[in-house]
Each structure stands twice: as structure tokens, then as C-alpha cells.
Amino acid sequence: MAVDPALRRHHVKALIKLSGATGLYPECLVLKGIEILGYAVGGGGFADIFKGRLRDQEIAVKVLRVYQRSDIEKLLKVTLKYGIFINVN
């Protein structure tokens, strides 16, 4: 079922709010098929930046550093709050 383009932004905002409230996220908001190209080109205190590719477009990919399993839950809450979706393996 296609989403009306005029309402898409409202649907995404609603999904982000629901995700933040429940700690769950819909798979449709996760980007799949991102390819990391080579080594980190930059970084900071909590993440590294890589060149990447999504479909035929070159993109920047921020990879967050998680040192302990307990940090993953905190990280998910922060990312859901800001509408940033990650894949935790």
C-alpha cells in the first residue's frame, strides 16, 4: 500500500514518536544495503565516519561506538528520540 506523498512526513513523525514511546521501531525505517567503502575518514568521541554507498549514491556513514552491552539500550533511546535508526548486530 503506497503512502500519499503529501502525508508521508506526518506518518514518519508519528512512527518516530511511537518508536520513542515503545522502544520499538518499524523495519521500514531501517536503511538496508549500505556498503562501507574502506577505512574511516574521520570521527570524534563517540563515532567514526566512513564513505559509503547506498544504491548508486555515495554517502557518509556515521558508525557509533558501543563499548558495553548495557550502552546499547541507552543508545537506542537516544537514536529513537532524534529519529536516527541504526542496525545493532
PDB file with SEQRES, HELIX, SHEET and CRYST1 records, atoms N, CA, C and O in Angstrom:
SEQRES   1 A   89  MET ALA VAL ASP PRO ALA LEU ARG ARG HIS HIS VAL LYS          
SEQRES   2 A   89  ALA LEU ILE LYS LEU SER GLY ALA THR GLY LEU TYR PRO          
SEQRES   3 A   89  GLU CYS LEU VAL LEU LYS GLY ILE GLU ILE LEU GLY TYR          
SEQRES   4 A   89  ALA VAL GLY GLY GLY GLY PHE ALA ASP ILE PHE LYS GLY          
SEQRES   5 A   89  ARG LEU ARG ASP GLN GLU ILE ALA VAL LYS VAL LEU ARG          
SEQRES   6 A   89  VAL TYR GLN ARG SER ASP ILE GLU LYS LEU LEU LYS VAL          
SEQRES   7 A   89  THR LEU LYS TYR GLY ILE PHE ILE ASN VAL ASN                  
HELIX    1 AA1 ARG A    8  THR A   22  1                                  15    
HELIX    2 AA2 GLU A   27  LEU A   29  5                                   3    
HELIX    3 AA3 ARG A   69  TYR A   82  1                                  14    
SHEET    1 AA1 3 ILE A  34  GLY A  43  0                                        
SHEET    2 AA1 3 ALA A  47  LEU A  54 -1                                        
SHEET    3 AA1 3 GLN A  57  LEU A  64 -1                                        
CRYST1    1.000    1.000    1.000  90.00  90.00  90.00 P 1           1          
ATOM      1  N   MET A   1       0.844  -1.169   0.000  1.00  0.00           N  
ATOM      2  CA  MET A   1       0.000   0.000   0.000  1.00  0.00           C  
ATOM      3  C   MET A   1       0.895   1.239   0.000  1.00  0.00           C  
ATOM      4  O   MET A   1       1.729   1.400   0.891  1.00  0.00           O  
ATOM      5  N   ALA A   2       0.735   2.081  -0.953  1.00  0.00           N  
ATOM      6  CA  ALA A   2       1.549   3.288  -1.081  1.00  0.00           C  
ATOM      7  C   ALA A   2       1.036   4.383  -0.144  1.00  0.00           C  
ATOM      8  O   ALA A   2      -0.161   4.503   0.116  1.00  0.00           O  
ATOM      9  N   VAL A   3       1.988   5.175   0.352  1.00  0.00           N  
ATOM     10  CA  VAL A   3       1.648   6.304   1.226  1.00  0.00           C  
ATOM     11  C   VAL A   3       1.517   7.557   0.371  1.00  0.00           C  
ATOM     12  O   VAL A   3       2.350   7.818  -0.497  1.00  0.00           O  
ATOM     13  N   ASP A   4       0.470   8.325   0.622  1.00  0.00           N  
ATOM     14  CA  ASP A   4       0.275   9.587  -0.074  1.00  0.00           C  
ATOM     15  C   ASP A   4       1.476  10.490   0.216  1.00  0.00           C  
ATOM     16  O   ASP A   4       1.738  10.791   1.380  1.00  0.00           O  
ATOM     17  N   PRO A   5       2.216  10.931  -0.813  1.00  0.00           N  
ATOM     18  CA  PRO A   5       3.403  11.762  -0.599  1.00  0.00           C  
ATOM     19  C   PRO A   5       3.138  13.001   0.241  1.00  0.00           C  
ATOM     20  O   PRO A   5       4.025  13.451   0.967  1.00  0.00           O  
ATOM     21  N   ALA A   6       1.955  13.554   0.159  1.00  0.00           N  
ATOM     22  CA  ALA A   6       1.622  14.748   0.935  1.00  0.00           C  
ATOM     23  C   ALA A   6       1.540  14.440   2.442  1.00  0.00           C  
ATOM     24  O   ALA A   6       1.714  15.336   3.268  1.00  0.00           O  
ATOM     25  N   LEU A   7       1.279  13.193   2.789  1.00  0.00           N  
ATOM     26  CA  LEU A   7       1.134  12.797   4.192  1.00  0.00           C  
ATOM     27  C   LEU A   7       2.335  12.032   4.730  1.00  0.00           C  
ATOM     28  O   LEU A   7       2.390  11.720   5.920  1.00  0.00           O  
ATOM     29  N   ARG A   8       3.290  11.731   3.872  1.00  0.00           N  
ATOM     30  CA  ARG A   8       4.437  10.905   4.266  1.00  0.00           C  
ATOM     31  C   ARG A   8       5.177  11.475   5.474  1.00  0.00           C  
ATOM     32  O   ARG A   8       5.496  10.738   6.407  1.00  0.00           O  
ATOM     33  N   ARG A   9       5.452  12.776   5.468  1.00  0.00           N  
ATOM     34  CA  ARG A   9       6.196  13.405   6.561  1.00  0.00           C  
ATOM     35  C   ARG A   9       5.461  13.215   7.895  1.00  0.00           C  
ATOM     36  O   ARG A   9       6.088  12.950   8.920  1.00  0.00           O  
ATOM     37  N   HIS A  10       4.146  13.351   7.874  1.00  0.00           N  
ATOM     38  CA  HIS A  10       3.341  13.181   9.093  1.00  0.00           C  
ATOM     39  C   HIS A  10       3.379  11.732   9.582  1.00  0.00           C  
ATOM     40  O   HIS A  10       3.441  11.478  10.785  1.00  0.00           O  
ATOM     41  N   HIS A  11       3.342  10.789   8.645  1.00  0.00           N  
ATOM     42  CA  HIS A  11       3.412   9.375   9.013  1.00  0.00           C  
ATOM     43  C   HIS A  11       4.758   9.051   9.648  1.00  0.00           C  
ATOM     44  O   HIS A  11       4.820   8.345  10.655  1.00  0.00           O  
ATOM     45  N   VAL A  12       5.833   9.564   9.062  1.00  0.00           N  
ATOM     46  CA  VAL A  12       7.174   9.295   9.599  1.00  0.00           C  
ATOM     47  C   VAL A  12       7.302   9.881  11.003  1.00  0.00           C  
ATOM     48  O   VAL A  12       7.829   9.218  11.896  1.00  0.00           O  
ATOM     49  N   LYS A  13       6.832  11.110  11.213  1.00  0.00           N  
ATOM     50  CA  LYS A  13       6.879  11.721  12.553  1.00  0.00           C  
ATOM     51  C   LYS A  13       6.102  10.882  13.563  1.00  0.00           C  
ATOM     52  O   LYS A  13       6.557  10.689  14.691  1.00  0.00           O  
ATOM     53  N   ALA A  14       4.933  10.383  13.165  1.00  0.00           N  
ATOM     54  CA  ALA A  14       4.126   9.553  14.064  1.00  0.00           C  
ATOM     55  C   ALA A  14       4.856   8.257  14.404  1.00  0.00           C  
ATOM     56  O   ALA A  14       4.841   7.816  15.553  1.00  0.00           O  
ATOM     57  N   LEU A  15       5.497   7.646  13.403  1.00  0.00           N  
ATOM     58  CA  LEU A  15       6.255   6.418  13.659  1.00  0.00           C  
ATOM     59  C   LEU A  15       7.422   6.669  14.608  1.00  0.00           C  
ATOM     60  O   LEU A  15       7.704   5.841  15.474  1.00  0.00           O  
ATOM     61  N   ILE A  16       8.098   7.797  14.454  1.00  0.00           N  
ATOM     62  CA  ILE A  16       9.220   8.136  15.333  1.00  0.00           C  
ATOM     63  C   ILE A  16       8.731   8.333  16.762  1.00  0.00           C  
ATOM     64  O   ILE A  16       9.375   7.866  17.701  1.00  0.00           O  
ATOM     65  N   LYS A  17       7.599   9.022  16.943  1.00  0.00           N  
ATOM     66  CA  LYS A  17       7.041   9.206  18.288  1.00  0.00           C  
ATOM     67  C   LYS A  17       6.660   7.867  18.910  1.00  0.00           C  
ATOM     68  O   LYS A  17       6.960   7.615  20.077  1.00  0.00           O  
ATOM     69  N   LEU A  18       6.008   7.017  18.141  1.00  0.00           N  
ATOM     70  CA  LEU A  18       5.636   5.690  18.649  1.00  0.00           C  
ATOM     71  C   LEU A  18       6.877   4.875  19.011  1.00  0.00           C  
ATOM     72  O   LEU A  18       6.894   4.177  20.025  1.00  0.00           O  
ATOM     73  N   SER A  19       7.901   4.965  18.187  1.00  0.00           N  
ATOM     74  CA  SER A  19       9.139   4.239  18.452  1.00  0.00           C  
ATOM     75  C   SER A  19       9.776   4.712  19.752  1.00  0.00           C  
ATOM     76  O   SER A  19      10.235   3.905  20.560  1.00  0.00           O  
ATOM     77  N   GLY A  20       9.799   6.027  19.943  1.00  0.00           N  
ATOM     78  CA  GLY A  20      10.369   6.576  21.169  1.00  0.00           C  
ATOM     79  C   GLY A  20       9.597   6.149  22.403  1.00  0.00           C  
ATOM     80  O   GLY A  20      10.189   5.897  23.452  1.00  0.00           O  
ATOM     81  N   ALA A  21       8.288   6.068  22.286  1.00  0.00           N  
ATOM     82  CA  ALA A  21       7.440   5.700  23.424  1.00  0.00           C  
ATOM     83  C   ALA A  21       7.520   4.211  23.758  1.00  0.00           C  
ATOM     84  O   ALA A  21       7.416   3.827  24.923  1.00  0.00           O  
ATOM     85  N   THR A  22       7.705   3.382  22.743  1.00  0.00           N  
ATOM     86  CA  THR A  22       7.671   1.933  22.960  1.00  0.00           C  
ATOM     87  C   THR A  22       9.048   1.277  22.977  1.00  0.00           C  
ATOM     88  O   THR A  22       9.199   0.167  23.488  1.00  0.00           O  
ATOM     89  N   GLY A  23      10.060   1.960  22.417  1.00  0.00           N  
ATOM     90  CA  GLY A  23      11.380   1.343  22.310  1.00  0.00           C  
ATOM     91  C   GLY A  23      11.477   0.388  21.141  1.00  0.00           C  
ATOM     92  O   GLY A  23      12.475  -0.318  20.991  1.00  0.00           O  
ATOM     93  N   LEU A  24      10.451   0.360  20.315  1.00  0.00           N  
ATOM     94  CA  LEU A  24      10.438  -0.498  19.128  1.00  0.00           C  
ATOM     95  C   LEU A  24      10.531   0.390  17.898  1.00  0.00           C  
ATOM     96  O   LEU A  24      10.254   1.587  17.971  1.00  0.00           O  
ATOM     97  N   TYR A  25      10.916  -0.183  16.784  1.00  0.00           N  
ATOM     98  CA  TYR A  25      10.957   0.597  15.553  1.00  0.00           C  
ATOM     99  C   TYR A  25      10.536  -0.265  14.378  1.00  0.00           C  
ATOM    100  O   TYR A  25      10.800  -1.467  14.358  1.00  0.00           O  
ATOM    101  N   PRO A  26       9.878   0.348  13.395  1.00  0.00           N  
ATOM    102  CA  PRO A  26       9.444  -0.413  12.217  1.00  0.00           C  
ATOM    103  C   PRO A  26      10.609  -0.666  11.270  1.00  0.00           C  
ATOM    104  O   PRO A  26      11.417   0.227  11.015  1.00  0.00           O  
ATOM    105  N   GLU A  27      10.688  -1.853  10.765  1.00  0.00           N  
ATOM    106  CA  GLU A  27      11.768  -2.229   9.848  1.00  0.00           C  
ATOM    107  C   GLU A  27      11.803  -1.353   8.598  1.00  0.00           C  
ATOM    108  O   GLU A  27      12.856  -1.210   7.977  1.00  0.00           O  
ATOM    109  N   CYS A  28      10.671  -0.769   8.223  1.00  0.00           N  
ATOM    110  CA  CYS A  28      10.629   0.044   7.007  1.00  0.00           C  
ATOM    111  C   CYS A  28      11.456   1.320   7.135  1.00  0.00           C  
ATOM    112  O   CYS A  28      11.755   1.958   6.126  1.00  0.00           O  
ATOM    113  N   LEU A  29      11.835   1.707   8.363  1.00  0.00           N  
ATOM    114  CA  LEU A  29      12.639   2.913   8.550  1.00  0.00           C  
ATOM    115  C   LEU A  29      14.135   2.622   8.628  1.00  0.00           C  
ATOM    116  O   LEU A  29      14.935   3.538   8.824  1.00  0.00           O  
ATOM    117  N   VAL A  30      14.515   1.364   8.477  1.00  0.00           N  
ATOM    118  CA  VAL A  30      15.919   0.989   8.521  1.00  0.00           C  
ATOM    119  C   VAL A  30      16.452   0.929   7.093  1.00  0.00           C  
ATOM    120  O   VAL A  30      15.881   0.255   6.237  1.00  0.00           O  
ATOM    121  N   LEU A  31      17.548   1.638   6.846  1.00  0.00           N  
ATOM    122  CA  LEU A  31      18.172   1.581   5.525  1.00  0.00           C  
ATOM    123  C   LEU A  31      18.941   0.278   5.395  1.00  0.00           C  
ATOM    124  O   LEU A  31      19.774  -0.054   6.238  1.00  0.00           O  
ATOM    125  N   LYS A  32      18.656  -0.445   4.345  1.00  0.00           N  
ATOM    126  CA  LYS A  32      19.360  -1.713   4.095  1.00  0.00           C  
ATOM    127  C   LYS A  32      20.170  -1.568   2.829  1.00  0.00           C  
ATOM    128  O   LYS A  32      19.824  -0.777   1.951  1.00  0.00           O  
ATOM    129  N   GLY A  33      21.227  -2.313   2.731  1.00  0.00           N  
ATOM    130  CA  GLY A  33      22.040  -2.297   1.531  1.00  0.00           C  
ATOM    131  C   GLY A  33      23.124  -1.239   1.539  1.00  0.00           C  
ATOM    132  O   GLY A  33      23.668  -0.904   0.487  1.00  0.00           O  
ATOM    133  N   ILE A  34      23.451  -0.703   2.719  1.00  0.00           N  
ATOM    134  CA  ILE A  34      24.540   0.272   2.805  1.00  0.00           C  
ATOM    135  C   ILE A  34      25.859  -0.470   2.756  1.00  0.00           C  
ATOM    136  O   ILE A  34      26.069  -1.434   3.492  1.00  0.00           O  
ATOM    137  N   GLU A  35      26.740  -0.023   1.893  1.00  0.00           N  
ATOM    138  CA  GLU A  35      28.072  -0.619   1.747  1.00  0.00           C  
ATOM    139  C   GLU A  35      29.098   0.379   2.281  1.00  0.00           C  
ATOM    140  O   GLU A  35      29.122   1.535   1.860  1.00  0.00           O  
ATOM    141  N   ILE A  36      29.953  -0.073   3.216  1.00  0.00           N  
ATOM    142  CA  ILE A  36      31.031   0.760   3.747  1.00  0.00           C  
ATOM    143  C   ILE A  36      32.222   0.634   2.810  1.00  0.00           C  
ATOM    144  O   ILE A  36      32.630  -0.474   2.461  1.00  0.00           O  
ATOM    145  N   LEU A  37      32.783   1.779   2.401  1.00  0.00           N  
ATOM    146  CA  LEU A  37      33.897   1.791   1.449  1.00  0.00           C  
ATOM    147  C   LEU A  37      35.198   2.146   2.168  1.00  0.00           C  
ATOM    148  O   LEU A  37      35.459   3.320   2.429  1.00  0.00           O  
ATOM    149  N   GLY A  38      36.000   1.158   2.483  1.00  0.00           N  
ATOM    150  CA  GLY A  38      37.319   1.409   3.044  1.00  0.00           C  
ATOM    151  C   GLY A  38      37.343   1.743   4.518  1.00  0.00           C  
ATOM    152  O   GLY A  38      36.494   1.303   5.294  1.00  0.00           O  
ATOM    153  N   TYR A  39      38.349   2.540   4.888  1.00  0.00           N  
ATOM    154  CA  TYR A  39      38.617   2.885   6.280  1.00  0.00           C  
ATOM    155  C   TYR A  39      37.928   4.189   6.666  1.00  0.00           C  
ATOM    156  O   TYR A  39      37.456   4.932   5.805  1.00  0.00           O  
ATOM    157  N   ALA A  40      37.875   4.460   7.984  1.00  0.00           N  
ATOM    158  CA  ALA A  40      37.266   5.689   8.487  1.00  0.00           C  
ATOM    159  C   ALA A  40      37.982   6.908   7.914  1.00  0.00           C  
ATOM    160  O   ALA A  40      39.209   6.933   7.816  1.00  0.00           O  
ATOM    161  N   VAL A  41      37.205   7.910   7.541  1.00  0.00           N  
ATOM    162  CA  VAL A  41      37.769   9.160   7.011  1.00  0.00           C  
ATOM    163  C   VAL A  41      37.717  10.270   8.052  1.00  0.00           C  
ATOM    164  O   VAL A  41      38.220  11.368   7.812  1.00  0.00           O  
ATOM    165  N   GLY A  42      37.122   9.999   9.191  1.00  0.00           N  
ATOM    166  CA  GLY A  42      37.031  10.978  10.260  1.00  0.00           C  
ATOM    167  C   GLY A  42      36.359  10.358  11.454  1.00  0.00           C  
ATOM    168  O   GLY A  42      36.025   9.173  11.449  1.00  0.00           O  
ATOM    169  N   GLY A  43      36.161  11.162  12.480  1.00  0.00           N  
ATOM    170  CA  GLY A  43      35.497  10.646  13.661  1.00  0.00           C  
ATOM    171  C   GLY A  43      35.590  11.616  14.813  1.00  0.00           C  
ATOM    172  O   GLY A  43      36.164  12.699  14.703  1.00  0.00           O  
ATOM    173  N   GLY A  44      35.015  11.202  15.912  1.00  0.00           N  
ATOM    174  CA  GLY A  44      35.008  12.023  17.110  1.00  0.00           C  
ATOM    175  C   GLY A  44      35.005  11.142  18.333  1.00  0.00           C  
ATOM    176  O   GLY A  44      35.491  10.011  18.295  1.00  0.00           O  
ATOM    177  N   GLY A  45      34.462  11.654  19.418  1.00  0.00           N  
ATOM    178  CA  GLY A  45      34.481  10.949  20.683  1.00  0.00           C  
ATOM    179  C   GLY A  45      33.594   9.723  20.748  1.00  0.00           C  
ATOM    180  O   GLY A  45      33.850   8.825  21.550  1.00  0.00           O  
ATOM    181  N   PHE A  46      32.570   9.661  19.935  1.00  0.00           N  
ATOM    182  CA  PHE A  46      31.649   8.528  20.046  1.00  0.00           C  
ATOM    183  C   PHE A  46      31.333   7.839  18.723  1.00  0.00           C  
ATOM    184  O   PHE A  46      30.533   6.904  18.698  1.00  0.00           O  
ATOM    185  N   ALA A  47      31.946   8.281  17.618  1.00  0.00           N  
ATOM    186  CA  ALA A  47      31.607   7.679  16.327  1.00  0.00           C  
ATOM    187  C   ALA A  47      32.744   7.837  15.324  1.00  0.00           C  
ATOM    188  O   ALA A  47      33.601   8.710  15.467  1.00  0.00           O  
ATOM    189  N   ASP A  48      32.737   6.988  14.322  1.00  0.00           N  
ATOM    190  CA  ASP A  48      33.649   7.084  13.188  1.00  0.00           C  
ATOM    191  C   ASP A  48      32.824   7.373  11.945  1.00  0.00           C  
ATOM    192  O   ASP A  48      31.676   6.941  11.838  1.00  0.00           O  
ATOM    193  N   ILE A  49      33.413   8.107  11.004  1.00  0.00           N  
ATOM    194  CA  ILE A  49      32.736   8.453   9.750  1.00  0.00           C  
ATOM    195  C   ILE A  49      33.414   7.705   8.609  1.00  0.00           C  
ATOM    196  O   ILE A  49      34.638   7.734   8.476  1.00  0.00           O  
ATOM    197  N   PHE A  50      32.625   7.046   7.803  1.00  0.00           N  
ATOM    198  CA  PHE A  50      33.113   6.281   6.660  1.00  0.00           C  
ATOM    199  C   PHE A  50      32.453   6.788   5.388  1.00  0.00           C  
ATOM    200  O   PHE A  50      31.354   7.340   5.424  1.00  0.00           O  
ATOM    201  N   LYS A  51      33.127   6.597   4.275  1.00  0.00           N  
ATOM    202  CA  LYS A  51      32.447   6.750   2.989  1.00  0.00           C  
ATOM    203  C   LYS A  51      31.641   5.487   2.780  1.00  0.00           C  
ATOM    204  O   LYS A  51      32.055   4.392   3.161  1.00  0.00           O  
ATOM    205  N   GLY A  52      30.489   5.657   2.171  1.00  0.00           N  
ATOM    206  CA  GLY A  52      29.647   4.505   1.924  1.00  0.00           C  
ATOM    207  C   GLY A  52      28.898   4.670   0.621  1.00  0.00           C  
ATOM    208  O   GLY A  52      29.016   5.681  -0.070  1.00  0.00           O  
ATOM    209  N   ARG A  53      28.123   3.645   0.305  1.00  0.00           N  
ATOM    210  CA  ARG A  53      27.317   3.670  -0.897  1.00  0.00           C  
ATOM    211  C   ARG A  53      25.967   3.047  -0.572  1.00  0.00           C  
ATOM    212  O   ARG A  53      25.877   1.992   0.056  1.00  0.00           O  
ATOM    213  N   LEU A  54      24.917   3.739  -1.021  1.00  0.00           N  
ATOM    214  CA  LEU A  54      23.552   3.243  -0.919  1.00  0.00           C  
ATOM    215  C   LEU A  54      22.974   3.314  -2.312  1.00  0.00           C  
ATOM    216  O   LEU A  54      22.798   4.393  -2.877  1.00  0.00           O  
ATOM    217  N   ARG A  55      22.685   2.161  -2.852  1.00  0.00           N  
ATOM    218  CA  ARG A  55      22.295   2.036  -4.255  1.00  0.00           C  
ATOM    219  C   ARG A  55      23.432   2.600  -5.108  1.00  0.00           C  
ATOM    220  O   ARG A  55      24.549   2.088  -5.032  1.00  0.00           O  
ATOM    221  N   ASP A  56      23.197   3.615  -5.901  1.00  0.00           N  
ATOM    222  CA  ASP A  56      24.266   4.176  -6.734  1.00  0.00           C  
ATOM    223  C   ASP A  56      24.761   5.518  -6.212  1.00  0.00           C  
ATOM    224  O   ASP A  56      25.453   6.243  -6.926  1.00  0.00           O  
ATOM    225  N   GLN A  57      24.413   5.855  -4.976  1.00  0.00           N  
ATOM    226  CA  GLN A  57      24.768   7.163  -4.414  1.00  0.00           C  
ATOM    227  C   GLN A  57      25.844   7.005  -3.346  1.00  0.00           C  
ATOM    228  O   GLN A  57      25.743   6.140  -2.477  1.00  0.00           O  
ATOM    229  N   GLU A  58      26.896   7.863  -3.418  1.00  0.00           N  
ATOM    230  CA  GLU A  58      27.921   7.880  -2.381  1.00  0.00           C  
ATOM    231  C   GLU A  58      27.374   8.668  -1.196  1.00  0.00           C  
ATOM    232  O   GLU A  58      26.804   9.746  -1.366  1.00  0.00           O  
ATOM    233  N   ILE A  59      27.554   8.117   0.011  1.00  0.00           N  
ATOM    234  CA  ILE A  59      27.013   8.735   1.222  1.00  0.00           C  
ATOM    235  C   ILE A  59      28.064   8.735   2.327  1.00  0.00           C  
ATOM    236  O   ILE A  59      29.080   8.047   2.223  1.00  0.00           O  
ATOM    237  N   ALA A  60      27.821   9.504   3.378  1.00  0.00           N  
ATOM    238  CA  ALA A  60      28.624   9.451   4.593  1.00  0.00           C  
ATOM    239  C   ALA A  60      27.879   8.563   5.587  1.00  0.00           C  
ATOM    240  O   ALA A  60      26.659   8.654   5.725  1.00  0.00           O  
ATOM    241  N   VAL A  61      28.629   7.705   6.277  1.00  0.00           N  
ATOM    242  CA  VAL A  61      28.029   6.779   7.235  1.00  0.00           C  
ATOM    243  C   VAL A  61      28.672   7.006   8.600  1.00  0.00           C  
ATOM    244  O   VAL A  61      29.885   6.863   8.754  1.00  0.00           O  
ATOM    245  N   LYS A  62      27.855   7.360   9.587  1.00  0.00           N  
ATOM    246  CA  LYS A  62      28.354   7.529  10.951  1.00  0.00           C  
ATOM    247  C   LYS A  62      28.133   6.209  11.680  1.00  0.00           C  
ATOM    248  O   LYS A  62      27.006   5.726  11.782  1.00  0.00           O  
ATOM    249  N   VAL A  63      29.214   5.636  12.184  1.00  0.00           N  
ATOM    250  CA  VAL A  63      29.153   4.372  12.916  1.00  0.00           C  
ATOM    251  C   VAL A  63      29.450   4.672  14.381  1.00  0.00           C  
ATOM    252  O   VAL A  63      30.570   5.041  14.736  1.00  0.00           O  
ATOM    253  N   LEU A  64      28.439   4.511  15.220  1.00  0.00           N  
ATOM    254  CA  LEU A  64      28.592   4.798  16.638  1.00  0.00           C  
ATOM    255  C   LEU A  64      29.377   3.695  17.335  1.00  0.00           C  
ATOM    256  O   LEU A  64      29.230   2.516  17.014  1.00  0.00           O  
ATOM    257  N   ARG A  65      30.207   4.090  18.287  1.00  0.00           N  
ATOM    258  CA  ARG A  65      30.984   3.119  19.067  1.00  0.00           C  
ATOM    259  C   ARG A  65      30.216   2.762  20.337  1.00  0.00           C  
ATOM    260  O   ARG A  65      29.816   3.639  21.103  1.00  0.00           O  
ATOM    261  N   VAL A  66      30.018   1.476  20.544  1.00  0.00           N  
ATOM    262  CA  VAL A  66      29.355   0.978  21.751  1.00  0.00           C  
ATOM    263  C   VAL A  66      30.334   0.016  22.411  1.00  0.00           C  
ATOM    264  O   VAL A  66      30.743  -0.982  21.818  1.00  0.00           O  
ATOM    265  N   TYR A  67      30.706   0.338  23.660  1.00  0.00           N  
ATOM    266  CA  TYR A  67      31.728  -0.453  24.345  1.00  0.00           C  
ATOM    267  C   TYR A  67      31.155  -1.540  25.245  1.00  0.00           C  
ATOM    268  O   TYR A  67      31.802  -2.565  25.460  1.00  0.00           O  
ATOM    269  N   GLN A  68      29.971  -1.335  25.765  1.00  0.00           N  
ATOM    270  CA  GLN A  68      29.367  -2.325  26.644  1.00  0.00           C  
ATOM    271  C   GLN A  68      27.952  -2.616  26.183  1.00  0.00           C  
ATOM    272  O   GLN A  68      27.274  -1.746  25.635  1.00  0.00           O  
ATOM    273  N   ARG A  69      27.520  -3.815  26.401  1.00  0.00           N  
ATOM    274  CA  ARG A  69      26.171  -4.223  26.008  1.00  0.00           C  
ATOM    275  C   ARG A  69      25.116  -3.321  26.659  1.00  0.00           C  
ATOM    276  O   ARG A  69      24.089  -3.029  26.045  1.00  0.00           O  
ATOM    277  N   SER A  70      25.360  -2.885  27.883  1.00  0.00           N  
ATOM    278  CA  SER A  70      24.387  -2.038  28.585  1.00  0.00           C  
ATOM    279  C   SER A  70      24.223  -0.683  27.902  1.00  0.00           C  
ATOM    280  O   SER A  70      23.181  -0.045  28.051  1.00  0.00           O  
ATOM    281  N   ASP A  71      25.232  -0.233  27.156  1.00  0.00           N  
ATOM    282  CA  ASP A  71      25.151   1.050  26.451  1.00  0.00           C  
ATOM    283  C   ASP A  71      24.195   0.992  25.264  1.00  0.00           C  
ATOM    284  O   ASP A  71      23.706   2.028  24.815  1.00  0.00           O  
ATOM    285  N   ILE A  72      23.930  -0.184  24.760  1.00  0.00           N  
ATOM    286  CA  ILE A  72      23.077  -0.318  23.574  1.00  0.00           C  
ATOM    287  C   ILE A  72      21.666   0.185  23.867  1.00  0.00           C  
ATOM    288  O   ILE A  72      21.067   0.869  23.037  1.00  0.00           O  
ATOM    289  N   GLU A  73      21.134  -0.150  25.039  1.00  0.00           N  
ATOM    290  CA  GLU A  73      19.776   0.292  25.364  1.00  0.00           C  
ATOM    291  C   GLU A  73      19.705   1.813  25.451  1.00  0.00           C  
ATOM    292  O   GLU A  73      18.758   2.411  24.940  1.00  0.00           O  
ATOM    293  N   LYS A  74      20.692   2.454  26.091  1.00  0.00           N  
ATOM    294  CA  LYS A  74      20.737   3.912  26.171  1.00  0.00           C  
ATOM    295  C   LYS A  74      20.852   4.505  24.768  1.00  0.00           C  
ATOM    296  O   LYS A  74      20.180   5.483  24.441  1.00  0.00           O  
ATOM    297  N   LEU A  75      21.697   3.913  23.957  1.00  0.00           N  
ATOM    298  CA  LEU A  75      21.913   4.385  22.595  1.00  0.00           C  
ATOM    299  C   LEU A  75      20.626   4.319  21.772  1.00  0.00           C  
ATOM    300  O   LEU A  75      20.310   5.246  21.027  1.00  0.00           O  
ATOM    301  N   LEU A  76      19.894   3.229  21.912  1.00  0.00           N  
ATOM    302  CA  LEU A  76      18.637   3.086  21.178  1.00  0.00           C  
ATOM    303  C   LEU A  76      17.632   4.150  21.592  1.00  0.00           C  
ATOM    304  O   LEU A  76      16.916   4.680  20.743  1.00  0.00           O  
ATOM    305  N   LYS A  77      17.565   4.475  22.883  1.00  0.00           N  
ATOM    306  CA  LYS A  77      16.636   5.512  23.336  1.00  0.00           C  
ATOM    307  C   LYS A  77      16.988   6.861  22.733  1.00  0.00           C  
ATOM    308  O   LYS A  77      16.101   7.599  22.304  1.00  0.00           O  
ATOM    309  N   VAL A  78      18.270   7.190  22.696  1.00  0.00           N  
ATOM    310  CA  VAL A  78      18.701   8.471  22.135  1.00  0.00           C  
ATOM    311  C   VAL A  78      18.422   8.513  20.639  1.00  0.00           C  
ATOM    312  O   VAL A  78      17.909   9.510  20.131  1.00  0.00           O  
ATOM    313  N   THR A  79      18.754   7.437  19.929  1.00  0.00           N  
ATOM    314  CA  THR A  79      18.560   7.440  18.484  1.00  0.00           C  
ATOM    315  C   THR A  79      17.087   7.499  18.122  1.00  0.00           C  
ATOM    316  O   THR A  79      16.718   8.151  17.145  1.00  0.00           O  
ATOM    317  N   LEU A  80      16.240   6.831  18.892  1.00  0.00           N  
ATOM    318  CA  LEU A  80      14.803   6.897  18.628  1.00  0.00           C  
ATOM    319  C   LEU A  80      14.266   8.295  18.892  1.00  0.00           C  
ATOM    320  O   LEU A  80      13.371   8.760  18.186  1.00  0.00           O  
ATOM    321  N   LYS A  81      14.803   8.966  19.898  1.00  0.00           N  
ATOM    322  CA  LYS A  81      14.352  10.319  20.218  1.00  0.00           C  
ATOM    323  C   LYS A  81      14.599  11.273  19.060  1.00  0.00           C  
ATOM    324  O   LYS A  81      13.784  12.155  18.789  1.00  0.00           O  
ATOM    325  N   TYR A  82      15.723  11.096  18.380  1.00  0.00           N  
ATOM    326  CA  TYR A  82      16.079  12.006  17.295  1.00  0.00           C  
ATOM    327  C   TYR A  82      15.731  11.463  15.918  1.00  0.00           C  
ATOM    328  O   TYR A  82      16.031  12.096  14.906  1.00  0.00           O  
ATOM    329  N   GLY A  83      15.109  10.312  15.875  1.00  0.00           N  
ATOM    330  CA  GLY A  83      14.700   9.777  14.576  1.00  0.00           C  
ATOM    331  C   GLY A  83      15.860   9.214  13.778  1.00  0.00           C  
ATOM    332  O   GLY A  83      15.818   9.188  12.548  1.00  0.00           O  
ATOM    333  N   ILE A  84      16.900   8.762  14.477  1.00  0.00           N  
ATOM    334  CA  ILE A  84      18.055   8.158  13.808  1.00  0.00           C  
ATOM    335  C   ILE A  84      17.928   6.665  14.020  1.00  0.00           C  
ATOM    336  O   ILE A  84      17.805   6.205  15.156  1.00  0.00           O  
ATOM    337  N   PHE A  85      17.956   5.906  12.946  1.00  0.00           N  
ATOM    338  CA  PHE A  85      17.764   4.476  13.078  1.00  0.00           C  
ATOM    339  C   PHE A  85      19.057   3.745  12.730  1.00  0.00           C  
ATOM    340  O   PHE A  85      19.724   4.045  11.740  1.00  0.00           O  
ATOM    341  N   ILE A  86      19.381   2.782  13.577  1.00  0.00           N  
ATOM    342  CA  ILE A  86      20.636   2.045  13.409  1.00  0.00           C  
ATOM    343  C   ILE A  86      20.332   0.563  13.395  1.00  0.00           C  
ATOM    344  O   ILE A  86      19.243   0.130  13.770  1.00  0.00           O  
ATOM    345  N   ASN A  87      21.301  -0.198  12.961  1.00  0.00           N  
ATOM    346  CA  ASN A  87      21.209  -1.641  12.990  1.00  0.00           C  
ATOM    347  C   ASN A  87      22.233  -2.157  13.981  1.00  0.00           C  
ATOM    348  O   ASN A  87      23.434  -2.001  13.760  1.00  0.00           O  
ATOM    349  N   VAL A  88      21.789  -2.766  15.063  1.00  0.00           N  
ATOM    350  CA  VAL A  88      22.700  -3.297  16.076  1.00  0.00           C  
ATOM    351  C   VAL A  88      22.814  -4.797  15.860  1.00  0.00           C  
ATOM    352  O   VAL A  88      21.821  -5.522  15.933  1.00  0.00           O  
ATOM    353  N   ASN A  89      24.030  -5.258  15.595  1.00  0.00           N  
ATOM    354  CA  ASN A  89      24.253  -6.694  15.392  1.00  0.00           C  
ATOM    355  C   ASN A  89      24.713  -7.345  16.666  1.00  0.00           C  
ATOM    356  O   ASN A  89      24.952  -8.552  16.690  1.00  0.00           O  
TER     357      ASN A  89                                                      
END                                                                             
